[in-house]
Amino acid sequence: MPTAIDLFCGCGGLSLGFQNAGFTILRAFDIWDKAINNYNLNFSHPAELQDINQLSPDYLKSFSPDVIIGGPPCQDYSSAGKQDETLGRANLTLRYAELVCSVRSRWFVMENVDRILKSSTLPKALALFRNAGYGLSQVVLDASRCGVPQKRKRFFLIGELNGEDCALEFALQNDQSTHCMTIRDYLQNEFGVEYYYRHPRSYARRGIFSIDEPSPTIRGVNRPLPQNYKVHPGDATQNLDGLRCLTTLERARIQTFPADFHFQGTKTDLEQMIGNAVPVDLASYVAKHLLSYMEHGASYTQLHF
C-alpha cells in the first residue's frame, strides 16, 4: 500500500479517510496538543506535537512517504474567519508547499476552504509547486455529493512530481453524485429527531434544519437554541417544542467520523477539532481517486466509485 504522512493532522479526519481508502499513514503532525491527544487515541501510528515551521524536511524525508497530505489552517481565508491573510496563518500554506518541495514526495494532497481561490497566497504556493516540477490538479468538491451528509465545499490541490496538469480533475468532478446526501440517508434515525437547531452567523439566516436535507457546514461553534429565537421564513419547521441543537458527538457523525472514534477533552476543544476536521468520507473520496490513478494511470478516468 502507498504510504503517507499528514501535516496539520488535527484529530485525524484526513488521515482516517486516506487510511480507509488503502493508504498506510506513517506519521502525523500538529501544533495543538489537544488534537494530538485525540489523534493518538484512534490510530496505531503516532502523531507528534510539532510546530510545522520548525519541522525539518530531512526528518520528513526519513519516512520516504509516497504522499504528503495536509490541510493548512483556513481561518485567514474562511468566511467564518476574519479573511485577513496578514494574520500569519496563510503563511502556513506556503510552509506546507516548501516542505513538500523539499521532501519531493511523488504526490501531495492539500485541502482548504474554497475561498483560498480568491487569496493572494494560493498563486504563490502554486508557483512553488510548479517550479519544483509538480503537475497540478485543482478541484472544489461538494461534500454532500461525495458521501457526506453536509453541504461543505472544499478545495483540493493534488500534485504529482513530473506529472501532468489537470490529470485528476475530470474524474474527481464528474464522479460526484447528482444527489446531495441527507442526514437521514447516512444515519437513518440515529439522532432521534426530525429537526434540529444550528446557530446561524446572523439572525437574517435560518437556524432550523431537517434531517431530510444535508447539514449546513459543521463549524467550531455549537450554541443552544436561544429562548427568544424568532422563527425564520426559511426554517424547516415553525414548531420549537423540544427542538435542540445537535450534540458534539452527533456533529462528529455528520463529519463522518465512525461511532467508535474516541473523543476526549472539553466541549469547547472538541467542537473546534470536529469543526476543523476534513470529513472522513470526503477524504476517502479523494484518496480513492488518487489511489486509482496511481494504479491505473490515465485510464483511471474511465473508472467510477
C-alpha positions, -999 to 999 in steps of 0.1 A, spaced: 0 0 0 12 35 -7 24 55 23 16 90 35 24 115 62 -1 141 74 8 176 82 -17 197 102 -34 165 111 -58 178 137 -78 150 152 -74 128 121 -102 133 96 -79 134 65 -57 106 79 -86 83 86 -101 89 51 -68 81 34 -63 51 57 -98 38 49 -91 41 12 -60 20 14 -31 42 23 -7 35 52 -2 66 73 33 66 87 33 97 109 12 128 116 20 162 129 1 191 145 9 220 169 -23 216 190 -17 192 219 -54 185 224 -58 174 188 -27 153 190 -40 136 222 -73 127 204 -54 115 173 -33 91 193 -64 76 209 -75 64 175 -45 54 153 -18 28 157 8 51 141 20 81 162 11 118 158 38 142 170 33 176 186 53 198 163 54 234 150 53 230 112 76 260 109 102 241 129 97 207 112 129 195 94 125 184 58 152 159 64 132 144 92 102 141 68 124 126 41 134 98 66 99 84 63 101 82 24 64 89 20 47 84 -13 23 111 -5 22 141 18 -13 151 28 -24 181 48 -49 209 54 -31 241 63 -52 263 87 -80 280 67 -91 307 91 -74 335 72 -94 326 41 -126 312 56 -159 330 55 -162 320 92 -129 337 99 -115 372 95 -105 368 59 -72 386 66 -41 370 51 -18 392 71 -26 374 103 0 348 97 -18 315 92 -19 319 55 19 316 56 14 280 67 1 272 33 34 284 19 53 264 46 34 233 35 44 239 -1 81 245 10 81 212 29 66 192 0 90 207 -24 120 200 -2 109 164 5 100 158 -31 74 132 -24 59 118 -56 25 130 -46 8 156 -23 -28 164 -15 -36 198 1 -71 207 14 -86 241 22 -117 262 20 -128 271 -15 -122 308 -7 -85 302 -10 -91 305 -47 -96 343 -41 -64 346 -20 -31 361 -28 -14 331 -11 -25 303 -34 -8 317 -65 25 318 -45 21 282 -34 12 271 -70 44 288 -82 65 269 -56 49 236 -67 53 242 -104 89 254 -100 96 221 -82 82 201 -111 47 192 -99 18 187 -123 -13 201 -105 -50 192 -104 -73 217 -87 -109 209 -78 -137 223 -55 -158 194 -42 -192 195 -25 -190 170 4 -227 163 2 -221 148 -33 -191 128 -21 -208 106 6 -210 132 34 -244 144 48 -233 180 48 -231 210 25 -194 218 27 -174 230 -3 -137 223 -1 -107 230 -23 -83 202 -31 -49 206 -48 -32 174 -59 3 173 -72 24 146 -90 61 151 -94 69 153 -131 32 147 -138 6 162 -160 -16 192 -151 -53 186 -146 -49 148 -146 -74 140 -119 -98 169 -123 -123 154 -146 -129 122 -126 -130 140 -93 -156 164 -105 -177 140 -125 -178 111 -101 -197 133 -76 -232 121 -70 -261 141 -86 -279 136 -52 -269 156 -22 -267 132 7 -291 139 37 -286 131 73 -313 105 70 -296 90 40 -264 85 60 -276 79 96 -313 70 93 -329 80 126 -297 77 147 -303 111 163 -339 105 173 -350 139 159 -366 152 127 -355 188 132 -326 205 150 -312 239 156 -279 251 142 -268 286 153 -267 309 123 -240 335 117 -267 361 118 -304 360 125 -311 371 89 -304 334 82 -324 304 92 -314 282 121 -337 252 120 -329 223 97 -344 189 88 -326 156 88 -341 151 53 -315 176 39 -278 179 41 -265 195 73 -251 230 68 -213 232 73 -202 220 107 -183 248 123 -164 251 156 -193 268 173 -223 250 187 -248 271 206 -282 261 221 -315 274 209 -319 309 223 -351 314 244 -360 344 223 -354 327 189 -378 341 163 -388 316 136 -372 324 102 -392 321 70 -367 295 57 -368 273 88 -377 237 83 -404 238 110 -421 265 130 -426 242 159 -400 249 186 -413 223 211 -384 200 221 -361 215 195 -324 211 203 -290 216 188 -270 185 179 -246 172 204 -208 173 199 -207 136 190 -236 139 166 -218 166 148 -188 143 146 -210 117 129 -221 143 103 -184 148 97 -185 110 90 -163 100 119 -173 64 129 -193 59 160 -164 42 177 -140 71 171 -128 83 205 -131 119 215 -116 132 248 -115 168 261 -136 198 269 -167 205 248 -151 237 235 -119 219 223 -139 190 208 -162 214 189 -132 231 175 -115 199 165 -146 185 148 -154 217 130 -119 220 117 -117 184 105 -118 172 69 -149 150 67 -136 114 67 -156 102 37 -147 133 17 -111 125 23 -118 89 13 -134 100 -19 -103 120 -29 -79 92 -17 -97 65 -37 -94 86 -69 -57 92 -62 -50 55 -55 -68 45 -87 -47 70 -107 -16 57 -91 -25 21 -100 -41 27 -135 -26 59 -148 -47 80 -173 -71 51 -179 -84 56 -143 -107 83 -156 -129 56 -170 -135 41 -135 -162 52 -112 -168 48 -74 
